[in-house]
Amino acid sequence: MTDPKRTAENVPLPGGDFRLFTTRLAYQLMMSCGLLENPVTGGTSPNPDNARMLLDDLRMLAEKTRGNLEEDEEQQLSKVLSDLTPVVEKLTQGEAGTDPQP
């Protein structure tokens, strides 16, 4: 009996796992910070607005799920926030005081 060759087209996408969900958000945030290469564009291009939005989403997720997570889920989310918050703050620090020119 031979197993059919597994390809990306016939392998179901994973979902419904909290750690996987927060990891995907963390990867998007790292790409938005310019820390990881974007697999679509092949480059690194910081996007401060997107980085701030993703960080805010992760903070909201932590707040809304407080007391309802498994210990490892809470630790992972806390680690992502503690590692990436200073990166986003550094990336966006110059934007707060600048007014766009008309």
Contacts in CASP RR format, 6 or more apart in sequence:
PFRMAT RR
TARGET T0000
AUTHOR 0000-0000-0000
METHOD contacts of the structure
MODEL  1
MTDPKRTAENVPLPGGDFRLFTTRLAYQLMMSCGLLENPVTGGTSPNPDN
ARMLLDDLRMLAEKTRGNLEEDEEQQLSKVLSDLTPVVEKLTQGEAGTDP
QP
4 10 0 8 1.000
14 20 0 8 1.000
15 21 0 8 1.000
18 69 0 8 1.000
18 70 0 8 1.000
18 73 0 8 1.000
19 72 0 8 1.000
19 73 0 8 1.000
19 76 0 8 1.000
22 58 0 8 1.000
22 61 0 8 1.000
22 73 0 8 1.000
22 76 0 8 1.000
22 77 0 8 1.000
22 80 0 8 1.000
23 76 0 8 1.000
25 54 0 8 1.000
25 57 0 8 1.000
25 58 0 8 1.000
25 61 0 8 1.000
25 80 0 8 1.000
26 58 0 8 1.000
26 80 0 8 1.000
26 84 0 8 1.000
27 36 0 8 1.000
28 50 0 8 1.000
28 54 0 8 1.000
29 51 0 8 1.000
29 54 0 8 1.000
29 55 0 8 1.000
29 58 0 8 1.000
29 80 0 8 1.000
29 84 0 8 1.000
29 88 0 8 1.000
30 36 0 8 1.000
30 84 0 8 1.000
31 37 0 8 1.000
31 38 0 8 1.000
31 44 0 8 1.000
32 46 0 8 1.000
32 47 0 8 1.000
32 48 0 8 1.000
32 50 0 8 1.000
32 51 0 8 1.000
32 54 0 8 1.000
33 46 0 8 1.000
33 51 0 8 1.000
33 84 0 8 1.000
33 87 0 8 1.000
33 88 0 8 1.000
33 91 0 8 1.000
34 44 0 8 1.000
34 45 0 8 1.000
34 46 0 8 1.000
34 47 0 8 1.000
35 44 0 8 1.000
35 87 0 8 1.000
36 44 0 8 1.000
37 43 0 8 1.000
37 44 0 8 1.000
38 44 0 8 1.000
38 45 0 8 1.000
46 91 0 8 1.000
48 88 0 8 1.000
48 91 0 8 1.000
48 92 0 8 1.000
48 95 0 8 1.000
51 87 0 8 1.000
51 88 0 8 1.000
51 91 0 8 1.000
51 92 0 8 1.000
52 88 0 8 1.000
52 92 0 8 1.000
55 81 0 8 1.000
55 84 0 8 1.000
55 85 0 8 1.000
55 88 0 8 1.000
58 77 0 8 1.000
58 80 0 8 1.000
58 81 0 8 1.000
58 84 0 8 1.000
59 81 0 8 1.000
61 77 0 8 1.000
62 77 0 8 1.000
62 78 0 8 1.000
62 81 0 8 1.000
65 77 0 8 1.000
67 74 0 8 1.000
69 77 0 8 1.000
END
